[in-house]
Amino acid sequence: MMNIKSDCIEVFEQFSQFTSLKEFNTHMEMWLLEHKHDFSKGELVGLKRLVRFAAKIPGVCNAKIGTLLKAIHKEYNDNGISRSTFKRMILKAKDLGVITVYETERENGSQSSNLNVFNRFPVSEPPKEETMNHPKETTNLLKTEKDQKIKKRKEEPSELDYTYVSDRVPQPFVQLVKYFFPEARTIEEYWRTAQITAYRNLLENDPDVILEVAIQSFKQLIRKLKFNKNIKNPFAYFYGISDNKFCERFYIALYEKFELDIE
């Protein structure tokens, strides 16, 4: 366990994994979309408060548990959460990989409040093009059958094609994406990205809209890839396209509701 001096703010800044508050919030939205149901209602209250306290230095919080609980009690009119609930939340978030916890100490060596560092949400990179490599000469010609089986098992997951895609991904989306990215994991990653941007714009409960926007966004991505060979991260570009489209849908729906209310 690493011990950090509790009064060294420069050290805390070095622990931040985010370049801005906006980037930190985006990653937290992805974490919540993936693991929201792993936390109880009270634990979610504690987690969201911890996120708010990690805004000054994006993704880093050194506040005492007592300070956090006091803020929660004030917000909920003395109907906050218990210390044990908050600690359970920390343990869950730590086990899920959402945060990393470091112990800190005062100048006299006594233990101070822990440093909670939020981690980036793991987003897979698009598969790289395969290159043909000639077999290299080797003096070790006695490869055992066991070694070959282990190697085969390690290679199998990356060879799963679109027929292995999770049932949670709609078939119309699978059938479109498979022509460009046939691997199951890649297709699922694009669909999850669409769900994340739908969640950001409060449209996660409308599966028809999610499918429609996901298909439109992916077609726009492919068009861009055909004309621009310099796009290094198609996932990030797809995220931006779908986020903009869901944002438009949200405001259109809001405007229509406003019009109906006036009538």
KOLZAGU-597771 format. One line per field, with one value per residue (C-alpha): x, y, z; residue number from 1; residue in one letter. Coordinates in nm, 3 decimals, padded with zeros to 5 digits. Example, Ala and Ser with C-alpha at 12.3 -4.5 7.8 and 13.67 -1.06 7.14 Angstrom:
X: c(01.230 / 01.367)
Y: c(-00.450 / -00.106)
Z: c(00.780 / 00.714)
nr: c(1 / 2)
rest: c(a / s)
END
This chain:
X: c(00.000 / 00.141 / 00.152 / 00.109 / 00.149 / -00.204 / -00.111 / 00.064 / -00.189 / 00.069 / 00.097 / -00.281 / -00.291 / -00.043 / -00.289 / -00.561 / -00.619 / -00.828 / -00.740 / -01.062 / -01.377 / -01.581 / -01.368 / -01.399 / -01.779 / -01.799 / -01.605 / -01.822 / -02.135 / -01.989 / -01.904 / -02.259 / -02.419 / -02.217 / -02.240 / -02.530 / -02.725 / -02.432 / -02.493 / -02.786 / -02.980 / -02.794 / -02.457 / -02.532 / -02.603 / -02.261 / -02.084 / -02.238 / -02.141 / -01.784 / -01.783 / -01.893 / -01.615 / -01.367 / -01.445 / -01.173 / -00.899 / -01.084 / -01.114 / -00.932 / -01.091 / -00.921 / -01.225 / -01.298 / -01.590 / -01.744 / -01.733 / -01.896 / -02.168 / -02.239 / -02.289 / -02.523 / -02.728 / -02.762 / -02.875 / -03.134 / -03.263 / -03.095 / -03.205 / -02.862 / -02.674 / -02.477 / -02.100 / -02.124 / -02.322 / -02.058 / -01.779 / -01.962 / -01.985 / -01.610 / -01.535 / -01.768 / -01.630 / -01.278 / -01.357 / -01.524 / -01.221 / -01.404 / -01.164 / -00.822 / -00.777 / -00.450 / -00.374 / -00.243 / -00.058 / 00.004 / 00.348 / 00.362 / 00.304 / -00.055 / -00.310 / -00.529 / -00.828 / -00.780 / -00.713 / -00.982 / -00.868 / -01.124 / -01.006 / -01.076 / -01.348 / -01.182 / -01.281 / -01.149 / -00.950 / -01.062 / -00.886 / -00.569 / -00.518 / -00.346 / -00.006 / 00.148 / 00.465 / 00.700 / 00.776 / 01.091 / 01.362 / 01.397 / 01.624 / 01.342 / 01.169 / 01.033 / 00.707 / 00.503 / 00.138 / 00.054 / 00.215 / 00.026 / -00.307 / -00.243 / -00.158 / -00.474 / -00.690 / -00.537 / -00.609 / -00.969 / -01.142 / -01.008 / -01.139 / -01.506 / -01.705 / -02.043 / -02.233 / -02.115 / -02.250 / -02.458 / -02.836 / -02.860 / -02.737 / -03.022 / -02.972 / -03.021 / -02.719 / -02.517 / -02.595 / -02.475 / -02.155 / -02.039 / -01.951 / -01.691 / -01.595 / -01.685 / -01.552 / -01.817 / -01.635 / -01.604 / -01.973 / -02.072 / -01.840 / -02.005 / -02.350 / -02.243 / -02.110 / -02.451 / -02.617 / -02.378 / -02.458 / -02.830 / -02.795 / -02.616 / -02.917 / -03.189 / -03.302 / -03.180 / -03.537 / -03.632 / -03.481 / -03.626 / -03.465 / -03.133 / -03.129 / -03.221 / -02.960 / -02.693 / -02.743 / -02.740 / -02.427 / -02.241 / -02.322 / -02.190 / -01.877 / -01.811 / -01.858 / -01.605 / -01.358 / -01.382 / -01.294 / -01.058 / -00.781 / -00.643 / -00.910 / -00.708 / -00.992 / -01.322 / -01.485 / -01.425 / -01.556 / -01.866 / -01.920 / -01.918 / -02.157 / -02.411 / -02.390 / -02.478 / -02.766 / -02.913 / -02.876 / -03.080 / -03.346 / -03.365 / -03.425 / -03.676 / -03.874 / -03.848 / -03.973 / -04.266 / -04.364 / -04.345 / -04.571 / -04.828 / -04.824 / -04.899 / -05.195)
Y: c(00.000 / 00.337 / 00.606 / 00.967 / 01.290 / 01.422 / 01.789 / 01.764 / 01.881 / 01.858 / 01.485 / 01.447 / 01.622 / 01.371 / 01.091 / 01.231 / 01.021 / 01.285 / 01.596 / 01.780 / 01.766 / 01.693 / 01.388 / 01.267 / 01.303 / 01.112 / 00.819 / 00.819 / 00.803 / 00.496 / 00.335 / 00.395 / 00.260 / -00.059 / -00.109 / 00.102 / -00.208 / -00.342 / -00.071 / -00.024 / 00.303 / 00.432 / 00.328 / 00.516 / 00.828 / 00.792 / 00.724 / 01.026 / 01.249 / 01.117 / 01.202 / 01.559 / 01.597 / 01.477 / 01.770 / 02.015 / 01.776 / 01.563 / 01.209 / 01.260 / 01.302 / 01.326 / 01.434 / 01.264 / 01.022 / 01.242 / 01.543 / 01.348 / 01.208 / 01.554 / 01.690 / 01.402 / 01.451 / 01.821 / 01.756 / 01.496 / 01.691 / 01.467 / 01.149 / 01.057 / 00.729 / 00.555 / 00.526 / 00.150 / 00.205 / 00.447 / 00.202 / -00.080 / 00.147 / 00.212 / -00.160 / -00.237 / 00.048 / -00.072 / -00.435 / -00.328 / -00.118 / 00.216 / 00.357 / 00.291 / 00.370 / 00.496 / 00.548 / 00.890 / 01.003 / 01.328 / 01.478 / 01.307 / 00.968 / 00.918 / 00.794 / 01.052 / 01.018 / 00.789 / 00.919 / 00.793 / 00.797 / 00.729 / 00.513 / 00.557 / 00.338 / 00.066 / 00.130 / -00.120 / 00.003 / -00.105 / -00.415 / -00.347 / -00.480 / -00.815 / -00.825 / -01.127 / -01.238 / -01.502 / -01.779 / -01.707 / -01.967 / -02.118 / -02.368 / -02.490 / -02.738 / -02.957 / -02.769 / -02.983 / -03.064 / -02.891 / -02.563 / -02.577 / -02.631 / -02.340 / -02.116 / -02.224 / -02.148 / -01.800 / -01.727 / -01.852 / -01.549 / -01.304 / -01.526 / -01.517 / -01.377 / -01.203 / -01.529 / -01.514 / -01.165 / -01.133 / -01.159 / -00.814 / -00.658 / -00.618 / -00.820 / -00.526 / -00.359 / -00.682 / -00.738 / -00.387 / -00.377 / -00.732 / -00.631 / -00.387 / -00.530 / -00.902 / -00.971 / -01.022 / -00.814 / -00.515 / -00.524 / -00.540 / -00.247 / -00.027 / -00.115 / -00.042 / 00.294 / 00.375 / 00.280 / 00.506 / 00.808 / 00.730 / 00.727 / 01.062 / 01.212 / 01.044 / 00.814 / 00.480 / 00.351 / 00.380 / 00.077 / 00.169 / 00.512 / 00.365 / 00.119 / 00.381 / 00.630 / 00.359 / 00.250 / 00.609 / 00.689 / 00.380 / 00.453 / 00.805 / 00.663 / 00.429 / 00.713 / 00.918 / 00.630 / 00.586 / 00.951 / 01.013 / 00.763 / 00.964 / 00.867 / 00.683 / 00.586 / 00.494 / 00.422 / 00.777 / 00.916 / 00.694 / 00.814 / 01.175 / 01.113 / 00.918 / 01.163 / 01.453 / 01.262 / 01.160 / 01.518 / 01.636 / 01.372 / 01.482 / 01.848 / 01.761 / 01.552 / 01.830 / 02.089 / 01.868 / 01.819 / 02.194 / 02.253 / 02.003 / 02.164 / 02.503 / 02.364)
Z: c(00.000 / -00.103 / 00.166 / 00.050 / 00.245 / 00.290 / 00.250 / -00.087 / -00.347 / -00.628 / -00.566 / -00.587 / -00.925 / -01.061 / -00.983 / -01.211 / -01.522 / -01.699 / -01.898 / -01.811 / -01.600 / -01.912 / -01.992 / -01.631 / -01.639 / -01.968 / -01.825 / -01.512 / -01.726 / -01.897 / -01.562 / -01.435 / -01.749 / -01.710 / -01.333 / -01.204 / -01.103 / -00.898 / -00.637 / -00.401 / -00.407 / -00.102 / -00.242 / -00.566 / -00.362 / -00.199 / -00.529 / -00.702 / -00.410 / -00.428 / -00.800 / -00.725 / -00.469 / -00.733 / -00.965 / -00.850 / -00.955 / -01.216 / -01.083 / -00.752 / -00.408 / -00.068 / 00.136 / 00.467 / 00.484 / 00.752 / 00.522 / 00.239 / 00.466 / 00.606 / 00.255 / 00.170 / 00.488 / 00.409 / 00.052 / 00.161 / 00.464 / 00.724 / 00.541 / 00.410 / 00.416 / 00.688 / 00.712 / 00.656 / 00.333 / 00.209 / 00.291 / 00.109 / -00.193 / -00.183 / -00.166 / -00.459 / -00.670 / -00.592 / -00.684 / -01.010 / -01.105 / -01.087 / -00.828 / -00.680 / -00.310 / -00.160 / 00.207 / 00.307 / 00.616 / 00.798 / 00.860 / 01.202 / 01.037 / 01.153 / 00.900 / 00.727 / 00.493 / 00.193 / -00.157 / -00.398 / -00.761 / -01.033 / -01.321 / -01.689 / -01.835 / -02.047 / -02.409 / -02.660 / -02.955 / -03.304 / -03.441 / -03.632 / -03.981 / -03.987 / -04.147 / -04.313 / -04.138 / -04.267 / -04.017 / -03.822 / -03.796 / -03.453 / -03.291 / -03.066 / -03.299 / -03.018 / -02.949 / -02.718 / -02.779 / -02.450 / -02.563 / -02.891 / -02.714 / -02.477 / -02.772 / -02.954 / -02.648 / -02.622 / -02.988 / -02.993 / -02.826 / -03.087 / -03.371 / -03.271 / -03.562 / -03.577 / -03.519 / -03.156 / -03.085 / -02.769 / -02.809 / -02.650 / -02.976 / -03.232 / -03.549 / -03.790 / -03.629 / -03.637 / -04.005 / -04.092 / -03.887 / -03.975 / -04.332 / -04.202 / -03.861 / -03.846 / -03.496 / -03.226 / -02.968 / -03.201 / -03.295 / -02.928 / -02.849 / -03.112 / -02.978 / -02.622 / -02.736 / -02.886 / -02.555 / -02.365 / -02.582 / -02.557 / -02.178 / -02.187 / -02.362 / -02.150 / -02.433 / -02.296 / -02.252 / -02.620 / -02.799 / -03.141 / -03.131 / -03.012 / -03.301 / -03.558 / -03.438 / -03.401 / -03.764 / -03.893 / -03.692 / -03.809 / -04.175 / -04.129 / -03.965 / -04.260 / -04.506 / -04.312 / -04.297 / -04.675 / -04.741 / -04.451 / -04.385 / -04.091 / -03.836 / -03.571 / -03.336 / -03.511 / -03.173 / -03.056 / -03.385 / -03.366 / -03.009 / -03.125 / -03.414 / -03.209 / -02.918 / -03.151 / -03.307 / -02.971 / -02.851 / -03.152 / -03.079 / -02.717 / -02.802 / -03.075 / -02.824 / -02.567 / -02.817 / -02.922 / -02.558 / -02.503 / -02.803 / -02.674 / -02.329 / -02.484 / -02.679)
nr: c(1 / 2 / 3 / 4 / 5 / 6 / 7 / 8 / 9 / 10 / 11 / 12 / 13 / 14 / 15 / 16 / 17 / 18 / 19 / 20 / 21 / 22 / 23 / 24 / 25 / 26 / 27 / 28 / 29 / 30 / 31 / 32 / 33 / 34 / 35 / 36 / 37 / 38 / 39 / 40 / 41 / 42 / 43 / 44 / 45 / 46 / 47 / 48 / 49 / 50 / 51 / 52 / 53 / 54 / 55 / 56 / 57 / 58 / 59 / 60 / 61 / 62 / 63 / 64 / 65 / 66 / 67 / 68 / 69 / 70 / 71 / 72 / 73 / 74 / 75 / 76 / 77 / 78 / 79 / 80 / 81 / 82 / 83 / 84 / 85 / 86 / 87 / 88 / 89 / 90 / 91 / 92 / 93 / 94 / 95 / 96 / 97 / 98 / 99 / 100 / 101 / 102 / 103 / 104 / 105 / 106 / 107 / 108 / 109 / 110 / 111 / 112 / 113 / 114 / 115 / 116 / 117 / 118 / 119 / 120 / 121 / 122 / 123 / 124 / 125 / 126 / 127 / 128 / 129 / 130 / 131 / 132 / 133 / 134 / 135 / 136 / 137 / 138 / 139 / 140 / 141 / 142 / 143 / 144 / 145 / 146 / 147 / 148 / 149 / 150 / 151 / 152 / 153 / 154 / 155 / 156 / 157 / 158 / 159 / 160 / 161 / 162 / 163 / 164 / 165 / 166 / 167 / 168 / 169 / 170 / 171 / 172 / 173 / 174 / 175 / 176 / 177 / 178 / 179 / 180 / 181 / 182 / 183 / 184 / 185 / 186 / 187 / 188 / 189 / 190 / 191 / 192 / 193 / 194 / 195 / 196 / 197 / 198 / 199 / 200 / 201 / 202 / 203 / 204 / 205 / 206 / 207 / 208 / 209 / 210 / 211 / 212 / 213 / 214 / 215 / 216 / 217 / 218 / 219 / 220 / 221 / 222 / 223 / 224 / 225 / 226 / 227 / 228 / 229 / 230 / 231 / 232 / 233 / 234 / 235 / 236 / 237 / 238 / 239 / 240 / 241 / 242 / 243 / 244 / 245 / 246 / 247 / 248 / 249 / 250 / 251 / 252 / 253 / 254 / 255 / 256 / 257 / 258 / 259 / 260 / 261 / 262 / 263)
rest: c(m / m / n / i / k / s / d / c / i / e / v / f / e / q / f / s / q / f / t / s / l / k / e / f / n / t / h / m / e / m / w / l / l / e / h / k / h / d / f / s / k / g / e / l / v / g / l / k / r / l / v / r / f / a / a / k / i / p / g / v / c / n / a / k / i / g / t / l / l / k / a / i / h / k / e / y / n / d / n / g / i / s / r / s / t / f / k / r / m / i / l / k / a / k / d / l / g / v / i / t / v / y / e / t / e / r / e / n / g / s / q / s / s / n / l / n / v / f / n / r / f / p / v / s / e / p / p / k / e / e / t / m / n / h / p / k / e / t / t / n / l / l / k / t / e / k / d / q / k / i / k / k / r / k / e / e / p / s / e / l / d / y / t / y / v / s / d / r / v / p / q / p / f / v / q / l / v / k / y / f / f / p / e / a / r / t / i / e / e / y / w / r / t / a / q / i / t / a / y / r / n / l / l / e / n / d / p / d / v / i / l / e / v / a / i / q / s / f / k / q / l / i / r / k / l / k / f / n / k / n / i / k / n / p / f / a / y / f / y / g / i / s / d / n / k / f / c / e / r / f / y / i / a / l / y / e / k / f / e / l / d / i / e)
END
